[in-house]
């Protein structure tokens, strides 16, 4: 039985219930993050509680500087919460780990390593027990999955933005994490490339039987709706909190062209717009 | 059809010829002003040719060809420079990546760096009981600083992005050093080496004037004692040319290892 049946009714309350009943993948308990600055303590996020189920795609959305990347950092382990606990796969997060693959905002490929080596070094680092033949196989498989095998010997500097991001995604998938964390992954891409990257990401997620939990930070409403099961809307910082969690009960697979005409899509879009913007036009007088 | 006599193609050559003309003109002028006490380019040229005709003759300790002098100077420079780099690069990697090490060692560098390397010569004599060892020692001291400082600076300026990759994918310390730190710092390290070899080549001349024996610096001093200004001027040209070649070599390396 698939958890996201293709024939699910649009009013898929039952399907949603199933998502809710899956085991927790990530639990954020009362998370606050404060930074010391020369001007005093700056509280980025405050009292965040959020549970994300296994296999769920969740988008964190909010205005620039609202602390969504900081929140993401607490899950990846790159940022230590000032108070509260993050539990990922049943373990308290104390730092980055191979169960959580990270795709950074600016690709973060090592510019002196070829496309192949960029992935191989990550694989080599994570799968210490495997033979080098096995590690090479994993690298090859993941490069082929994002259609970059012909470009394996190029340096990142020779690739377009979209290709770089595919390398970064392949690298994150290559270590086979149960949780994938994407920090504004497509922010720097043009609209067309972005669209095909969305489909590519969902393809990879499907290939893995939708078992990977994906958390992504974005400021793109359409992207958030198209990809996720839930959209977490954050307040503006400082001391940002969760403003509202919007469920996206749209059946999968979703069609990029058709989905925008779905009344449910429009409803969610409107809701997110009104949560994110106070004004929709300039005043005339 | 493409114009064969395109001015653009010959421009670098014209500038080259121009600067030689300026140098020779100034030299000739000074020679005239000093009533040929400073020999003219033409007078120097014949001595220069004579020197280059038999570069490797050896008539005893005080009379060797310019080739012999150059080779022994280059061997000293590369020995000292090599040893210096062996110390400077690892130490630079350490103080660039470790704040405690930096704070402990940086004051020492700041105090010792401005000291003329020649001041170390007596200590070298004391330690090695020979002028040869002392000369290599001062070259060693000379070539440590630029490489050390540039390496440390390179390592310290690693962008957070690169560190994040290593952290997120759990790179081992060894992998972090070999796949992140060294490749990132390499262009900086080579810049340091380039500066080091340049200073070492300058210091060797002074060092050999002190140490005597054989070497291009000693040759200059010996020529002064023999009152052969033609030889001194020829030696200056040769020292300059070798220095330029050394610099070009490291410039090539720098371009070779520049990424992105």
Interface residues (C-beta under 8 A of the other chain):
Chain A: X76 X78 X95 X96 X97 X98 X102 X104 X106 X108 X109 X110 X111 X112 X113 X121 X122 X124 X125 X126 X155 X156 X157 X171 X175
Chain B: X161 X162 X164 X165 X167 X168 X169 X170 X171 X172 X175 X179 X180 X183 X184 X259 X260
